[in-house]
Amino acid sequence: MIELATIAQAVSVVAACWAIITGVGAWKREFIGKRKIELAEETLAAYFEIKDAIAFIRSPFSSSTEGSTRERAPHETDAERQLLDRGFIVFERYEKKKEIFVKFSTLKYKFMAVFGPETESIFKETHQVVNSIFTSANMLATHYWQRQGRVQMEADEFQRHLDEMHRHEGIFWDRYNEDDEIREKLSAVQTSLETVTKPCFEEPMKTYTIFTKKWFSKG
């Protein structure tokens, strides 16, 4: 009887230890899962803010005072000033939304640590989109708009000039249609981000479900 009691006691201790270990493991998994979901939600929300900010920056509608904070060169003509100010609009608007871009950038390394280093491309591609807008703004203001109607060009050169100018304008201004290059790139990045974070929002399969699930249908 004593031996049986000793065995029963040992079994009880083992069972208690197992319950504690299992409980701690479950709590740890739940805690980590919750933090992962919170990070996924925060990053997705920040990205949606980025998209809205870029739409604001690229809006073709502007006031006559936008771009006027640009530092002017001493010998600018009125015509040059107007064109350079127009190109500077996107930089002014970016400054108004700068905190949104900084917030998204600060999530980069935390997101990579949780979801994998390959997710860096999401942040890189977003950054490249913003840089392409700035590049087109500079090219239009300092080159293409300055030459338009002021520099004599042969027919083929003029056509190349127009094609390139229109390409940059398509990046600089929002076209509000499906063929908009920037919108397409942002949509592709969003798809990548949603694919990576999707598992966070799926209901996990509980242990009892694994054993009660009918894995094979009757043939």
N, C-alpha and C positions, 0 to 999 in steps of 0.2 A: 504493500500500500504506500509505503514511504517513497519507494522508487517511482510509482505512478504519480504521486503528488509532486515529486521533484521534476519529473518530465513535464507534467502539466504546467508547473510554474515556469519552467524554461521556455515552453511553447508560448506561454502568455507574455513573457518578456520579449521574445523574438517578435511576436505579433505586434506588441506595443511599439517596439523599435521600428518595425516595418511601416506601421501606420504613421509614425512621426516622420520617417524618411520620405514616405510617399506624399505626405501632406506638405512637407517643406518643398519637395520637388514640384508639386502641383502649384503651390503658391509662387515659387520662383518663375515657373513657366508663365503663369498668369500675369505676374508683374512685368516680365520681359515683353510678353505679348502686348500688354497695355501700352508700354512705352513705345513699342514699335508702331502701334496703331496711331498713337498721338503724333509721332514724328511724321508718319505718312500723311495724316490729315493736315498737319502744319505745312508741310512741303507742297502738297496739292493746293491748299488755300493760297500760299505765297505765289505759286505759279499762275493761278487764275488772276491774281492781282497784277502780276507781270504782264499778262496778256492785255488787261485793261489799260495799263500804263502805256504800253507800246501803241495801242489803238489811239490813245489820247495824243501821244507824241507825233504820230503820223497823220493826224486829222488834217485834211486839206483846207479846212475852214480856219481862218486866222483873222486877227484884228490888225489894224494899221500900226499899232504900237509894238507888236510882237517882234522880237529880234533886235530891238533897240538898245538892249543892254550890252551888245557886242562892243568890244573895244575897237575904236576906229583908227585907221591909219591916217597920218597927217594930210596926204594928198589924194584922198578918195573923192571921186566925182559923185554927184547925186545918184547917177545911174548905177555906178558900182556899189554905192552904199545900200541902195534898195535891194540889189541882188544878193549882196553878202548878208544883209539883215534877214532876208527871206530864208537863206540857208541856215542861219543861226537859230531859227525858231525851234528846231528839234533839240538843240542843246539847252535852250532856255526851259523848254518843257520837261526835259529829262531832269534838270535840277529840281523842279517842283515835285517829281516823283522819285527822286534819288533814294530815299529811305526804303522804298519797296524793293529796289534792285539790291541794295545792301543787305536787307533782311534775307532775301533769297540766297545770296552768296554765302551768308554766314551758316546756312544749313548744309552747305555742300559736303564738308568733311564728316559731319555727324551722319548725314545720309549715306555716304560712301561706307562708313564704318559698319553701319547696320545692314545695308542692302547690297553691299559689294562694291569694289573699286571700279568696276566697269560702268557703274551709274554716273561716273564723272562726266560722261558724254552728254548727259541731260543738261548739266550746268554749262559745259563748254559750248554746246550748240546754241543755247539761249544767249550766252554772252556774244557769240559770233553774229547772231541776228541783230543785236543792238549795235555792235560795231559796224555792221554793213549799212545800217541807217546813217550813222555818222559819216562813214566814208562817202556814201552817195550824196549827202548834204554838202560835204566839202567839194566834191567833184563838180556838182551842179553849180554851186555859188562861185567857185573860183575859175572854172573852165568852160563848161558847156553853156551856161546861161550868158556868160561874158562874151562868148564867140557868136552866139545866135544873133543873126542879122547884122553883125558888126564886122565879121571877117569873111572875105571872099573865099569861096571854096569851089572846087570842081564838083560836078554832079555826083560822082561816086564818093568823094570825100564828104560831101554834104549829107549824103544818105547814111554813111557810117556815123557821122556826127549825130544825126537825128535818131538813129537806132540806139546808140549808146546813151544819148540824153534821155530818151523815153524809158530805157531799161533802168537807169538810175532814178528817174522820177517814179517808176513803179515801186521802187524800194522806199523812196523818200515819202511818198504820199500813199495813203490807204486807198485802194481801189474799190473796196466794199463789194468784191465779187469773188467767185471761186478760183479765179486765175491769179489772185494776189499772191505773189511769191512769199512775202513775209508771213501772211496768214497760213499758207501751206506748211511752211517750216515750223511755225509755232504749233500747229495742229499735230505734226509728226512727233515733235518733242513731247507734247501732252500725251499722245498715245503710248510712247515709251514709258513715261512716268506712271501712267495708269496701269500699264502691264506689270511693272515692277511692284507697285503697291497693292494690286488687286487681292493677292492672297491674305493680306492683313484684314480685309473686310469680309472674308468668307467664313462661314460657320464651321469650326473644327469638328471632326467626327469624334464623338465620345467613345470611350472604351467599350461600353456595353453595346453600342451601336455596331461595332465591328463584329461582335459575336452573335448579334441577333439579325444582322443584315443577310438577306438571301442573295448570296453571291452567284448562284447558278439557277437559271430558270428551268422549269421542267420542259424537256424537249418533246 
